[in-house]
Amino acid sequence: MSWTLYGIPNCDTVKKARNWLESNNIDYSFHDYKKSGIDGHTLKGWCNKLGYGKLLNQRGTTWRKLDDAARADINEAKAIVLMQEHTSLIKRPVLDTGTTLMCGFSPDEWETLL
């Protein structure tokens, strides 16, 4: 089964993750949020596995540019809508191996998948 890496191509962390996958000869497909978006069903599944707090990037410029009303009273449903509308709010990368879902890139953690 092929792994899927989700992210945006110009992100340095995504680039590191792609290099790691390639250097470990792992077959994967790349899902570019900027070109293909992300559906609510997928985000809901990720939230069920990881929690929306782990997926929602509240440190980046996209979050800071949102108005106060958008940032107020965050819950899972609101986070999913925001992440669909502003895909840069999704922490990167997300790796789906078919059995494991990981958010962020850590070579040591990813090594355990091999």
Backbone as ProteinMPNN parsed JSONL, in Angstrom:
{"seq_chain_A": "MSWTLYGIPNCDTVKKARNWLESNNIDYSFHDYKKSGIDGHTLKGWCNKLGYGKLLNQRGTTWRKLDDAARADINEAKAIVLMQEHTSLIKRPVLDTGTTLMCGFSPDEWETLL", "coords_chain_A": {"N_chain_A": [[0.841, -1.183, 0.0], [0.49, 2.205, -0.778], [1.854, 5.098, 0.731], [0.532, 8.274, 1.768], [1.433, 11.601, 1.567], [0.59, 14.644, 2.881], [0.476, 18.103, 2.248], [2.081, 21.256, 1.485], [3.989, 22.132, -1.341], [6.103, 24.044, -1.153], [6.858, 24.247, 1.469], [9.333, 24.039, 3.915], [9.545, 21.982, 5.848], [7.917, 20.019, 4.761], [9.389, 19.502, 2.47], [11.68, 18.336, 3.651], [10.495, 16.045, 4.709], [9.644, 14.753, 2.367], [12.122, 14.263, 1.162], [13.157, 12.498, 3.058], [11.377, 10.308, 2.821], [11.923, 9.556, 0.174], [14.682, 8.964, 0.328], [14.561, 6.724, 1.876], [13.45, 4.953, 0.206], [10.628, 4.769, -0.03], [7.488, 4.272, -1.336], [5.244, 6.735, -2.185], [2.438, 8.966, -2.409], [1.842, 12.385, -3.184], [-0.154, 14.825, -1.779], [-1.203, 17.883, -2.565], [-2.292, 20.508, -0.79], [-2.797, 23.124, -1.636], [-3.392, 22.977, -4.348], [-5.278, 20.894, -4.554], [-6.96, 21.051, -2.381], [-8.734, 20.02, 0.61], [-10.952, 17.663, 1.932], [-13.816, 17.82, 4.128], [-14.556, 15.405, 5.329], [-12.187, 13.883, 5.393], [-10.621, 15.545, 7.064], [-12.17, 15.395, 9.406], [-11.84, 12.702, 10.068], [-9.087, 12.714, 10.591], [-9.065, 14.419, 12.798], [-10.463, 12.834, 14.601], [-8.563, 10.857, 15.059], [-6.196, 12.213, 15.811], [-6.868, 14.545, 17.13], [-8.15, 17.83, 16.967], [-6.617, 19.93, 17.898], [-3.971, 19.207, 17.545], [-3.73, 19.263, 14.815], [-4.437, 21.837, 13.952], [-2.812, 24.695, 13.103], [-1.879, 27.117, 15.083], [0.098, 28.928, 15.323], [1.138, 30.108, 13.108], [1.366, 32.578, 10.408], [-0.999, 32.633, 8.943], [-2.999, 31.991, 10.783], [-2.73, 34.192, 12.529], [-3.572, 36.232, 10.867], [-6.278, 35.877, 10.66], [-9.511, 37.155, 11.549], [-10.633, 38.294, 14.798], [-13.074, 37.101, 15.496], [-13.116, 34.75, 14.008], [-11.069, 33.345, 15.214], [-11.994, 32.998, 17.749], [-13.534, 30.983, 20.305], [-12.846, 28.295, 19.461], [-13.602, 25.111, 18.297], [-13.873, 21.617, 17.404], [-15.528, 21.377, 15.068], [-15.551, 24.013, 14.054], [-12.814, 24.366, 13.662], [-12.324, 22.507, 11.621], [-13.76, 23.627, 9.479], [-12.344, 26.05, 9.187], [-9.786, 25.007, 8.519], [-10.347, 23.845, 6.081], [-11.021, 26.081, 4.561], [-8.71, 27.614, 4.75], [-6.061, 26.202, 4.007], [-3.44, 26.377, 4.84], [-3.551, 26.436, 7.535], [-3.383, 23.897, 8.466], [-1.272, 21.835, 10.215], [1.933, 20.839, 9.089], [3.991, 18.238, 7.744], [1.241, 15.971, 6.997], [1.168, 12.575, 7.375], [-0.093, 9.675, 6.025], [-0.153, 6.347, 6.419], [-1.873, 4.381, 5.879], [-2.327, 2.702, 7.971], [-1.332, 4.124, 10.056], [-1.383, 7.455, 11.242], [0.319, 10.445, 11.068], [1.348, 13.622, 12.257], [3.283, 16.345, 11.416], [6.883, 16.392, 11.092], [9.246, 14.122, 12.075], [12.191, 12.582, 11.955], [13.057, 10.493, 13.668], [10.655, 9.513, 14.808], [9.307, 8.755, 12.487], [10.984, 6.786, 11.618], [10.276, 4.606, 13.157], [8.148, 3.608, 11.789], [9.113, 2.078, 9.756]], "CA_chain_A": [[0.0, 0.0, 0.0], [1.243, 3.451, -0.889], [1.623, 6.116, 1.738], [0.172, 9.584, 1.24], [1.97, 12.739, 2.293], [-0.233, 15.824, 2.659], [1.154, 19.344, 2.587], [2.271, 22.19, 0.381], [5.331, 21.82, -1.838], [7.159, 25.006, -0.833], [7.115, 24.207, 2.914], [10.62, 23.401, 4.196], [9.339, 20.735, 6.577], [7.4, 19.061, 3.781], [10.539, 19.125, 1.637], [12.485, 17.403, 4.429], [9.744, 14.787, 4.792], [9.702, 14.109, 1.046], [13.489, 13.755, 1.015], [13.291, 11.328, 3.93], [10.65, 9.193, 2.193], [12.656, 9.143, -1.027], [15.957, 8.356, 0.715], [14.236, 5.423, 2.448], [12.81, 4.183, -0.873], [9.225, 4.535, 0.304], [6.545, 4.7, -2.36], [4.216, 7.6, -1.606], [1.844, 9.985, -3.277], [1.833, 13.691, -2.53], [-1.4, 15.575, -1.912], [-0.937, 19.312, -2.422], [-3.478, 21.226, -0.316], [-3.03, 24.36, -2.391], [-3.994, 22.639, -5.645], [-6.383, 19.933, -4.466], [-7.804, 21.269, -1.209], [-8.908, 18.877, 1.511], [-12.385, 17.573, 2.23], [-14.194, 17.8, 5.541], [-14.584, 14.016, 5.806], [-10.799, 13.535, 5.712], [-10.229, 16.309, 8.248], [-12.903, 14.836, 10.553], [-11.148, 11.458, 10.419], [-7.814, 13.075, 11.217], [-9.365, 14.959, 14.128], [-10.823, 11.699, 15.452], [-7.352, 10.112, 15.399], [-5.127, 13.042, 16.378], [-7.385, 15.707, 17.835], [-8.02, 19.024, 16.123], [-5.566, 20.782, 18.448], [-2.678, 18.819, 16.971], [-3.76, 19.582, 13.386], [-4.657, 23.256, 13.7], [-1.606, 25.499, 13.326], [-2.248, 28.402, 15.666], [1.313, 29.721, 15.49], [1.569, 30.688, 11.838], [0.837, 33.87, 9.961], [-2.391, 32.483, 8.485], [-3.821, 32.092, 11.996], [-2.677, 35.566, 13.043], [-4.29, 37.112, 9.946], [-7.723, 35.698, 10.815], [-10.101, 38.128, 12.462], [-10.845, 37.795, 16.157], [-14.26, 36.246, 15.535], [-12.748, 33.44, 13.463], [-10.18, 32.673, 16.172], [-12.676, 32.844, 19.039], [-14.362, 29.805, 20.589], [-12.487, 27.207, 18.556], [-13.943, 23.726, 18.613], [-13.508, 20.764, 16.28], [-16.288, 21.717, 13.858], [-15.059, 25.297, 13.548], [-11.446, 24.14, 13.193], [-12.409, 21.808, 10.334], [-14.173, 24.622, 8.47], [-11.208, 26.955, 8.973], [-8.714, 24.301, 7.826], [-10.768, 23.684, 4.688], [-10.968, 27.396, 3.91], [-7.327, 28.108, 4.796], [-5.299, 24.958, 4.18], [-2.176, 26.649, 5.535], [-3.783, 26.252, 8.964], [-3.132, 22.499, 8.813], [0.145, 21.598, 10.493], [2.512, 20.048, 8.002], [3.097, 17.494, 6.869], [0.463, 14.871, 7.551], [1.523, 11.331, 6.698], [-1.054, 8.586, 6.203], [0.43, 5.103, 5.921], [-2.941, 3.401, 5.734], [-2.571, 2.179, 9.315], [-0.865, 5.125, 11.015], [-1.496, 8.847, 10.831], [1.276, 11.26, 11.808], [1.318, 15.042, 11.934], [4.598, 16.902, 11.672], [7.964, 15.532, 10.631], [10.315, 13.751, 13.002], [12.843, 11.387, 11.405], [13.083, 9.412, 14.663], [9.313, 8.926, 14.896], [8.989, 8.11, 11.22], [11.823, 5.581, 11.535], [9.544, 3.499, 13.787], [7.176, 3.075, 10.83], [9.773, 1.157, 8.825]], "C_chain_A": [[0.886, 1.245, 0.0], [0.863, 4.41, 0.233], [1.232, 7.414, 1.042], [0.73, 10.651, 2.168], [1.15, 13.96, 1.897], [0.547, 17.062, 3.066], [1.167, 20.303, 1.421], [3.736, 22.095, -0.043], [6.429, 22.793, -1.426], [7.487, 25.081, 0.656], [8.42, 23.444, 3.163], [10.468, 22.066, 4.915], [8.801, 19.647, 5.655], [8.534, 18.595, 2.87], [11.427, 18.115, 2.36], [11.809, 16.037, 4.509], [9.791, 14.034, 3.465], [11.087, 13.526, 0.798], [13.704, 12.494, 1.851], [12.609, 10.115, 3.312], [11.429, 8.651, 0.994], [13.976, 8.459, -0.666], [15.759, 6.99, 1.363], [13.477, 4.532, 1.47], [11.369, 3.802, -0.557], [8.349, 5.123, -0.791], [5.457, 5.534, -1.69], [3.624, 8.487, -2.691], [1.792, 11.278, -2.477], [0.526, 14.392, -2.828], [-1.115, 17.032, -1.575], [-2.232, 20.023, -2.039], [-3.815, 22.428, -1.19], [-3.721, 24.077, -3.717], [-5.271, 21.831, -5.501], [-7.327, 20.167, -3.301], [-7.815, 20.038, -0.32], [-10.376, 18.843, 1.921], [-12.626, 17.438, 3.735], [-14.195, 16.4, 6.13], [-13.18, 13.567, 6.219], [-10.349, 14.25, 6.976], [-10.908, 15.771, 9.508], [-12.231, 13.55, 11.016], [-9.828, 11.725, 11.105], [-8.038, 13.588, 12.635], [-9.734, 13.829, 15.097], [-9.582, 10.948, 15.924], [-6.339, 10.948, 16.183], [-5.618, 14.156, 17.295], [-7.159, 16.964, 17.008], [-6.91, 19.95, 16.617], [-4.188, 20.46, 17.89], [-2.599, 19.217, 15.501], [-3.797, 21.076, 13.097], [-3.42, 24.067, 14.086], [-2.01, 26.896, 13.792], [-1.033, 29.301, 15.899], [1.701, 30.484, 14.226], [0.9, 32.0, 11.492], [-0.612, 33.769, 9.494], [-3.337, 32.624, 9.669], [-3.867, 33.538, 12.485], [-3.446, 36.536, 12.15], [-5.812, 36.954, 10.029], [-8.271, 36.759, 11.76], [-10.406, 37.465, 13.806], [-12.029, 36.84, 16.246], [-13.937, 34.838, 15.033], [-11.902, 32.652, 14.46], [-10.856, 32.377, 17.504], [-13.448, 31.525, 19.108], [-14.104, 28.651, 19.627], [-12.942, 25.866, 19.134], [-13.642, 22.907, 17.359], [-14.224, 21.162, 14.99], [-15.787, 23.018, 13.234], [-13.648, 25.156, 12.991], [-11.448, 23.465, 11.819], [-12.785, 22.78, 9.229], [-13.011, 25.561, 8.156], [-10.085, 26.274, 8.198], [-9.066, 24.039, 6.371], [-10.638, 24.996, 3.928], [-9.545, 27.921, 3.783], [-6.42, 26.902, 5.057], [-3.942, 25.166, 4.846], [-2.33, 26.544, 7.052], [-3.548, 24.81, 9.409], [-1.631, 22.339, 9.043], [0.677, 20.624, 9.461], [3.771, 19.34, 8.451], [2.22, 16.542, 7.676], [0.812, 13.654, 6.713], [0.506, 10.266, 7.054], [-0.458, 7.333, 5.579], [-0.632, 4.054, 5.607], [-3.301, 2.78, 7.074], [-2.203, 3.187, 10.395], [-1.009, 6.515, 10.409], [-0.555, 9.666, 11.711], [1.207, 12.698, 11.318], [2.645, 15.652, 12.356], [5.658, 15.915, 11.21], [9.017, 15.363, 11.71], [10.961, 12.485, 12.451], [12.847, 10.214, 12.387], [11.72, 8.726, 14.78], [8.958, 8.182, 13.614], [9.798, 6.828, 11.054], [11.102, 4.379, 12.13], [8.523, 2.885, 12.848], [7.79, 2.035, 9.909], [9.833, -0.214, 9.386]], "O_chain_A": [[1.898, 1.309, 0.698], [-0.3, 4.511, 0.623], [1.559, 7.628, -0.126], [0.53, 10.613, 3.383], [1.03, 14.274, 0.713], [1.204, 17.074, 4.107], [0.373, 20.185, 0.488], [4.623, 21.99, 0.804], [7.592, 22.395, -1.355], [8.312, 25.898, 1.063], [8.589, 22.327, 2.674], [11.194, 21.118, 4.616], [9.193, 18.485, 5.763], [8.619, 17.412, 2.541], [11.879, 17.144, 1.753], [12.464, 15.002, 4.39], [9.959, 12.815, 3.446], [11.211, 12.417, 0.279], [14.351, 11.545, 1.407], [13.181, 9.026, 3.276], [11.571, 7.44, 0.827], [14.345, 7.47, -1.299], [16.688, 6.182, 1.398], [12.933, 3.495, 1.849], [10.945, 2.668, -0.784], [8.449, 6.302, -1.128], [4.824, 5.083, -0.735], [4.229, 8.72, -3.738], [1.707, 11.262, -1.249], [0.139, 14.539, -3.988], [-0.819, 17.366, -0.427], [-3.153, 20.132, -2.849], [-4.985, 22.71, -1.448], [-4.555, 24.868, -4.159], [-6.236, 22.05, -6.233], [-8.388, 19.547, -3.234], [-7.001, 19.13, -0.485], [-10.967, 19.881, 2.22], [-11.758, 17.004, 4.493], [-13.872, 16.222, 7.305], [-13.005, 12.947, 7.268], [-9.761, 13.633, 7.863], [-10.281, 15.7, 10.565], [-12.068, 13.329, 12.216], [-9.478, 11.057, 12.078], [-7.3, 13.241, 13.557], [-9.363, 13.865, 16.27], [-9.543, 10.457, 17.052], [-5.7, 10.448, 17.109], [-4.869, 14.65, 18.138], [-6.094, 17.139, 16.416], [-6.325, 20.684, 15.82], [-3.337, 21.342, 17.777], [-1.509, 19.482, 14.993], [-3.243, 21.526, 12.094], [-3.036, 24.114, 15.255], [-2.427, 27.738, 12.997], [-1.127, 30.315, 16.591], [2.511, 31.408, 14.283], [-0.005, 32.467, 12.184], [-1.373, 34.726, 9.636], [-4.362, 33.299, 9.571], [-4.938, 34.046, 12.819], [-3.925, 37.562, 12.632], [-6.551, 37.801, 9.526], [-7.571, 37.21, 12.667], [-10.432, 36.24, 13.923], [-11.982, 35.868, 16.999], [-14.433, 33.852, 15.578], [-12.01, 31.428, 14.537], [-10.344, 31.589, 18.3], [-13.946, 31.025, 18.099], [-15.039, 28.096, 19.048], [-12.695, 25.547, 20.297], [-13.197, 23.462, 16.355], [-13.594, 21.271, 13.938], [-15.621, 23.103, 12.017], [-13.32, 25.754, 11.967], [-10.652, 23.824, 10.951], [-12.186, 22.756, 8.153], [-12.729, 25.835, 6.99], [-9.49, 26.888, 7.313], [-8.182, 24.013, 5.515], [-10.193, 25.013, 2.78], [-9.217, 28.599, 2.81], [-6.061, 26.626, 6.202], [-3.359, 24.213, 5.364], [-1.334, 26.562, 7.775], [-3.518, 24.533, 10.608], [-0.821, 22.667, 8.175], [-0.021, 19.712, 9.017], [4.488, 19.754, 9.362], [2.43, 16.336, 8.871], [0.756, 13.699, 5.484], [0.269, 9.983, 8.229], [-0.278, 7.259, 4.364], [-0.316, 2.967, 5.125], [-4.444, 2.378, 7.292], [-2.704, 3.114, 11.517], [-0.784, 6.716, 9.215], [-0.618, 9.595, 12.939], [1.032, 12.959, 10.128], [3.08, 15.5, 13.498], [5.366, 14.744, 10.966], [9.599, 16.334, 12.193], [10.344, 11.421, 12.475], [12.661, 9.067, 11.981], [11.643, 7.499, 14.843], [8.374, 7.099, 13.661], [9.337, 5.884, 10.413], [11.288, 3.254, 11.667], [8.072, 1.762, 13.075], [7.079, 1.205, 9.343], [10.355, -1.123, 8.74]]}, "name": "protein", "num_of_chains": 1, "seq": "MSWTLYGIPNCDTVKKARNWLESNNIDYSFHDYKKSGIDGHTLKGWCNKLGYGKLLNQRGTTWRKLDDAARADINEAKAIVLMQEHTSLIKRPVLDTGTTLMCGFSPDEWETLL"}
